[in-house]
Amino acid sequence: MFTLEIIINAFLSALLVYIAVNSIFRYQFSSERILTSAVLIFIIILFVFRNGENVTGLLISLISLVVVTIFVMVLYNQKKDFGYFLLNIRKNEFEEINTALKKEATILRIKKENIEFENRFPHIVYINNELGSKVRELFKKLDKVVIKKKKHFTMQNYWYIVVLLVLLAVIWRF
């Protein structure tokens, strides 16, 4: 019979394996910032409550996370303020991806001045004053463009695998 601890550990393991495999094969290239943050907090909550002893604390934490995430998503959708993380981007690919993003934005009639890149972190894209449906369509098209590109196994991917194996050992051993 499965205990809550085994179920949480299996779910945590599956999430971590997905993140590591996604870094190599790029199944998903862009991710909405609020949902990505919620998933990271979800992983932390599961890691903290992985022993399965405090079910009430786990449920309160998960329900609070869902409520706050929905509230923040509705708030940012009303403000027309969207942010996306570009996952697994390499320095030499940035200009090509930026060009593809601007090209797709032009096709969808998204104004270029509404697209901003974080100066310190070019992996973060902000789009303001545009409809959410247009922004989602833009990143779906960008995902399709990037997924078709040739995949490379780099040192970054290697370290993802090493960290994954260490975390899996910690999850299942302790």
VEXTOR-461370 format. One line per field, with one value per residue (C-alpha): residue number from 1; residue in one letter; x, y, z. Coordinates in Angstrom, 2 decimals. Each point is the difference from the previous one (the first is absolute). Example, Ala and Ser with C-alpha at 12.3 -4.5 7.8 and 13.67 -1.06 7.14 Angstrom:
seq c(1/2) $
type c(A/S) $
u c(12.30/1.37) $
v c(-4.50/3.44) $
w c(7.80/-0.66) $
! end
This chain:
seq c(1/2/3/4/5/6/7/8/9/10/11/12/13/14/15/16/17/18/19/20/21/22/23/24/25/26/27/28/29/30/31/32/33/34/35/36/37/38/39/40/41/42/43/44/45/46/47/48/49/50/51/52/53/54/55/56/57/58/59/60/61/62/63/64/65/66/67/68/69/70/71/72/73/74/75/76/77/78/79/80/81/82/83/84/85/86/87/88/89/90/91/92/93/94/95/96/97/98/99/100/101/102/103/104/105/106/107/108/109/110/111/112/113/114/115/116/117/118/119/120/121/122/123/124/125/126/127/128/129/130/131/132/133/134/135/136/137/138/139/140/141/142/143/144/145/146/147/148/149/150/151/152/153/154/155/156/157/158/159/160/161/162/163/164/165/166/167/168/169/170/171/172/173/174) $
type c(M/F/T/L/E/I/I/I/N/A/F/L/S/A/L/L/V/Y/I/A/V/N/S/I/F/R/Y/Q/F/S/S/E/R/I/L/T/S/A/V/L/I/F/I/I/I/L/F/V/F/R/N/G/E/N/V/T/G/L/L/I/S/L/I/S/L/V/V/V/T/I/F/V/M/V/L/Y/N/Q/K/K/D/F/G/Y/F/L/L/N/I/R/K/N/E/F/E/E/I/N/T/A/L/K/K/E/A/T/I/L/R/I/K/K/E/N/I/E/F/E/N/R/F/P/H/I/V/Y/I/N/N/E/L/G/S/K/V/R/E/L/F/K/K/L/D/K/V/V/I/K/K/K/K/H/F/T/M/Q/N/Y/W/Y/I/V/V/L/L/V/L/L/A/V/I/W/R/F) $
u c(0.00/1.24/0.55/-0.21/3.79/0.56/-2.55/1.61/3.49/-1.13/-1.69/3.05/2.23/-2.20/0.08/3.77/0.53/-2.27/2.06/3.27/-1.27/-1.63/3.38/1.39/-2.90/-1.84/-3.55/-1.02/2.05/-1.98/-1.82/-2.31/1.72/-2.85/-0.62/3.73/0.33/-3.00/1.52/3.31/-1.82/-2.04/3.23/1.34/-3.24/0.10/3.64/-0.74/-3.02/1.39/-0.03/-3.80/-0.55/-1.58/-2.84/-1.90/3.01/0.52/-3.64/-0.05/3.22/-1.22/-3.42/1.68/2.35/-2.91/-2.03/2.95/1.01/-3.52/-0.27/3.36/-0.79/-3.36/1.65/2.74/-2.46/-2.14/3.08/1.06/3.43/1.50/3.38/1.57/3.14/1.95/1.30/3.22/1.22/3.71/1.93/0.70/-3.72/-1.33/0.13/-1.63/-2.80/-0.45/-0.37/-2.53/-1.94/-0.16/-1.01/-2.84/-1.07/-0.25/-2.15/-2.34/-0.05/1.67/1.84/3.78/0.14/-2.24/2.63/2.79/2.92/1.45/3.47/1.68/-1.90/-0.70/-1.95/-2.94/-2.39/-2.67/-2.92/-2.27/-3.26/-0.89/-2.82/0.81/-1.18/2.47/2.86/-0.74/-0.21/3.34/1.77/-1.66/1.39/3.40/-0.02/-0.62/2.90/2.46/-1.03/0.86/3.58/2.89/0.54/3.39/1.18/2.06/1.70/-3.11/-2.04/2.63/-0.26/-3.79/0.34/2.53/-2.22/-3.01/1.78/1.11/-3.53/-1.50/2.46/-0.95/-3.73/0.05/2.73/-0.88) $
v c(0.00/3.45/2.45/3.75/0.17/-2.33/1.87/3.37/-1.36/-1.52/3.25/2.05/-2.38/0.24/3.82/0.08/-2.51/2.07/3.13/-1.80/-1.71/3.23/1.72/-2.44/-0.61/3.34/-1.30/3.32/3.10/2.83/0.08/2.60/1.62/-0.34/-3.67/-0.76/1.68/-1.95/-3.29/0.80/0.85/-3.20/-2.01/1.68/-0.69/-3.66/-0.24/1.52/-2.26/-3.11/-2.09/-0.05/0.55/3.48/-0.44/3.02/2.29/-1.41/0.59/3.53/0.84/-1.41/1.69/3.31/-0.36/-0.65/2.96/2.42/-1.21/0.47/3.45/1.14/-1.39/1.82/3.21/-0.08/-0.97/3.01/2.24/-1.58/-0.62/-3.31/-1.52/-3.14/-1.92/-1.25/-3.35/-1.64/2.89/0.20/3.24/-0.60/-0.63/3.18/2.22/-2.67/-0.52/3.74/0.35/-2.84/1.58/3.38/-1.64/-1.97/3.11/1.95/-2.74/0.09/3.83/0.33/3.30/-0.41/2.77/-2.12/-2.76/0.44/-2.18/0.09/1.56/-2.16/-3.17/-0.28/-3.20/2.09/1.69/2.50/0.93/2.84/1.46/-2.95/-2.54/-3.21/-2.12/1.72/-0.43/-3.70/-0.53/1.80/-2.32/-3.11/0.95/0.76/-3.40/-1.69/1.90/-0.85/-3.64/-0.64/1.21/-2.42/-1.12/0.07/-1.76/2.58/0.28/1.73/-3.10/-2.19/1.95/-0.22/-3.79/-0.02/2.21/-2.16/-3.16/1.62/1.25/-3.40/-1.61/2.48/-0.46/-3.81/-0.58/2.45) $
w c(0.00/-0.90/2.80/-0.42/0.33/-2.97/-2.12/0.77/-0.69/-3.30/-1.06/0.99/-1.94/-3.09/0.10/0.38/-2.80/-2.26/0.70/-0.75/-3.16/-1.21/0.23/-2.57/-2.38/0.39/0.12/1.45/-0.75/1.55/3.28/1.51/2.99/2.51/-0.77/0.05/3.39/1.28/-1.19/1.71/3.23/-0.41/-0.25/3.13/1.89/-1.02/1.03/3.41/0.64/-1.71/3.17/-0.22/3.72/-0.05/-2.49/1.32/-0.51/-3.48/-0.99/1.44/-1.83/-3.33/0.24/0.89/-2.96/-2.40/1.32/-0.14/-3.48/-1.38/1.61/-1.42/-3.47/-0.11/1.23/-2.66/-2.75/0.85/-0.05/-3.34/1.47/-1.11/0.62/-1.39/0.81/-2.99/1.20/-1.15/-2.11/-0.75/-0.43/-3.67/-0.71/1.55/-3.10/-2.17/2.52/0.44/-3.79/-0.13/2.87/-1.73/-3.31/1.61/1.94/-3.26/-1.54/3.02/-0.03/3.38/0.24/0.37/2.59/2.26/0.12/2.54/1.00/3.48/-0.34/2.64/-0.95/-3.73/0.74/1.22/-2.44/1.05/-2.22/1.05/-1.31/-2.22/0.15/1.84/-2.93/-2.34/2.44/0.54/-3.76/-0.45/2.41/-1.43/-3.40/1.49/1.72/-3.35/-1.61/2.77/0.41/-3.67/0.49/0.31/3.57/1.71/3.14/1.90/3.37/1.29/-0.86/1.60/3.26/-0.10/-0.12/2.86/2.18/-0.90/1.12/3.27/0.72/-0.83/2.40/2.72/-0.60/0.04/2.58/2.75) $
! end
